[in-house]
Amino acid sequence: MAGNGTTFEVRASRQLPVPVADAYAAWTESDQVTRWWGPTGFTCPLAEMDVRPGGVSLIAMRAPAEFGGGDMYNTWSYGLVEPPHRLEYEMRFATSDGTVIRPADAGIPAGVPDAVPHVVTFEAVGDDRSRVTVVESGYTDEQSRDLSQGGLEQCLDKLEKVLRVTA
């Protein structure tokens, strides 16, 4: 456990084979989010996206059979939305109807905050490429940070692969 109020950050970045507007759309449009959200082996059966300041998206992640096959829900509550360059939102665990629950009630280990701040930025890398960078903060121990880092890396790997196929 981190002492003295210390928290840990998760940070990951990928270069994507599409322009910034397409990378932003992959993160904000329901039909696109369902194609890549979740770590390796997980699927995304639901992404009800309401991407606007004050909007709340509801996203489901379905575990593969070897992990029980259950669905886990999150809400993303948006503060700053600057298309196509920046998103700021707080991720919270939720029930299937979007009711926010504590991480422990979702079977998540201690160390994950009730609300996980996210900053997602999109920048051009030439005319037809972009870079997405995700920063999550507020983890209170290194184990939770490391688990979240691994999951985010796998999500971004899937995003890159999906965009490479459609580019």
N, C-alpha and C positions, 0 to 999 in steps of 0.2 A: 504494500500500500504506500502510495506517495505521502510523504509527510508535509506539514506546513502548507496545506492547500495546493500543493503541486499537482498539475494535471498534465496529461500527455496528449500529443497530437498525432493524427494519422494524416499522411500526405502522399498522394500518388498522382502521376501524370502520364499521359500517353499522347504520342503523335498519331493523328488520325488521317486516313486517306481521303478526306472530304473537306470542302470549305467550311468555315466557321458556322454559317447559317445551318448547314446540314448537321453538324455536330451538335449544335444547340437543339435542333429539332429532335435528334435522337434521344435527348435528355428530357424533353418536355412534351412530346406527343405520345398519347396512349399506345397507339399501334406500334410505335417504335420501341418504347420502354419495355413492352412485353417481350420483345425479341432478344433482350440481352441482360435484363436486370437479374441479379442473384449470382452467387458464386458458382463455380464449376459443378455441374450436375443438377443444379437447382433450376427451376423454371419460374416464370412470372405470369400467372394466370389472370392477374388483374392489375391494371394501372389506370385509375381514374384521375386524370391529371387536371388540376385547376391552378395553372401557373400564372399567378398575378399577385401583386402585393395584397396580403390578407387571405389569399387562397390557400386551400388545403387539399393536397393530393392524397389518395389512398392507394397503396401499392401492396400486393401480396407476393410472397416468395414461397414456392412449393418445394419442399425437400424431396430428394430422391428416395426410393423405397428403402435403401440401406440406412437412411437416417430417419425412417418412420413415415415418410410421405406426407407429413402434415403441412399446413399453410401457416405462415407467420405474416402478420400485417404490420405496416408502418404508415404513419401519416407524415407528410412533409408540409410544414406550415411556413409559407413564404413571407419574408420581410422585404428584401430587395430583389427586384426582377428587372434586369437590364438586357433585353434581347439585342443581339445574340451573344453578349459578352460575359454576363455574370448572373449567377443565381445565389441567393443566400436563403437558407431555410433551416428549420429545426426538425430533426427526425425524432419521432416518438413511436414507441410500440403501441399497438392498438388491437382491438377486436375486429372481426369481419365487417362490422357496421361503422367502423371508424372511431369508436369510443377509445380514448387514450387510456392505456394501462401502464403500470410500472414495469420496468424491464424484468424484475424478479417474477412478476405474474405471467410473463411470456417465456419463462424458463431461461432467461439471460443471466449470466453470472454477475456478481457484484463487480463494480468497477466501470460499468457502462452508465452514464448519467441518464436521468429521466428524459432529458431533451439533449440531443447531440447536435450542436451547431455545425452546419455545413456551408462551405463557400466553394462554389464551382465556377471556374473561369474558363473561357474559351478565347483562344487567340489564333490569329492567322499565322501560318508558316508557309509563305508563298501563296500563290493564287488558288491552289486546289487542295491544300492541306491545312490542318489545324492542330492545335494542342489543347487538350482538356486537362485541367489540374483541379484536384479535389482536396480540400483540407477539412478534416473533421477534428473537433476539439472537445475537451472536457473529460476524457477518460481518466479515472483515478488510480489505475494500476497498469503496470506494463503488460500483464497477461491479456487484459481486455483490449488494450491498445493493439497488441500483436495479433490477436484474433480478428479484430476489425480491419487491420492493415491487410491481412491475408485475404479476407473476403472482398475488400475494395479492389485489390490488385486483380483478383479473379474476375470481378465484374467488368473492370476496364479491359481486361484481355478479351472477354466476350464481346464487348462493345467494338473494340478494334477489329475483331474477326468479322462481325456482322457487317460493319461498314466497308471492310475490304471486299467482301463478296458483292455488295450492292454498288460499290464505287465504279 
